[in-house]
Amino acid sequence: MGLLPDEAKRLPPPGILNRNSVWFGLCGWATAMLHNSLNRRPAFKAGVHRQALFITVGWFIGYHLTKYENYKHASLNRDMNEYVRRHPVEFQEKERKTFAEIVEPFHPIR
């Protein structure tokens, strides 16, 4: 089953380029740079394959967190819409005021 239940498979997949994937990919790259710096290696040149690996792992984690986030928001929206549908008395539309009704109390000349 994994992180998401089977009903999450009905949702469309998130885009490859999303904020969580980019953010976690950059965090993975920064982790590789920090590791190189702490081991007194050239930060950008040493371990380019590890940099690519850390970026890929971060991207993967960000992608799946976005899928989980989309599922959570969709389930909350479904529950909220179902509640509104079952309790229409609590969510009646208010009468819309016209512009004349709003401006009338503030009319300076009488």
N, C-alpha and C positions, 0 to 999 in steps of 0.2 A: 504494500500500500504506500509506504513512504510518508513524506511530509504532507501531501495533499490527499484528501479523500477522492473517491471515484467521480463524484459529481463535479469536481473541479475540472475534469477533462472536457466538459461541455463549453468552458470558457475559451475565447480565442487566445492564442499564445501572445505574450508581450513581444514587443519589437526587440530585435537584437541590440539596438542602440537605445538603452534606457538609462535613467539616472542612477539606479542602483548598480547596474553592470559597470558603468563608467567609473563610478565612485569606488567600488570595490576593486576594479582593475587597477586604478591609480594607487589605491592603498597597497595592493600586492606589489606593484612596482616600487613604491616607496619602502616597503619592507625589504625588498631585495637590495635597494640602495643602502639602507641602514645596516643591513647585515654585511655588505661589502665594506662599508666605512668602519664598522666595529672590528672587523678582521684586518683592517689596514691594507685593503686592496683598493685599486683604482675603482671609484664608485661606478662609473659608466661603462668601463671597458671589461671588467672582470665578471665572469659568470653571466654572459648574455643569455645563455640557455636557461639559467635559473630565473632571470628577469622575465623571460617569455613565459616560463612555467608559472611564476607567481601571478603574472597578469592574467593568464588563462584561468587559474584557479579562482582568483578574485572575480573575474567576469562571470564564471559559472555560478559562484555563490550569489552574486548580485542578481543574475537572471532568475534563479530559483526563488530568491527572496521576493522579487517582483511578482512572480507567479503566485506566491503565497499571499502577498499583499492584495493582489487583484481578487483572489478568491475570498479573502476576508471581507473586503469592501462589497463584493457582489452578494455575499451571504447576509451582510448587515442591511444592504439595500432591499433584498428580498424580504427579510423579516420586517423591516419598517413599512414597506408597501403592503404587506399582508396585514399588518396591524391597522394601517389607515383604512384598508378595505373593510375590515371587520368592525371598525368603530367609526362610522361616518358621522355620527352626531358630534363627536369631538373635533372634527375637522371640516366644519361647514364653512363655505366661502362667505366672507363679510361683504356687505353692500359697498359698492364703490361710490365714493363721493365725486361729484362733479366739481369742476373748477370754480363755478359760481358759489357752491356751498362752502368751499374752503376760503374764498376771498371775501365773502359777505361779512363775516364778523370783523374784518379788518378795514372795512370801507370807511374812509375818513369823513366823507360828506354825507349828511343825513338831512 
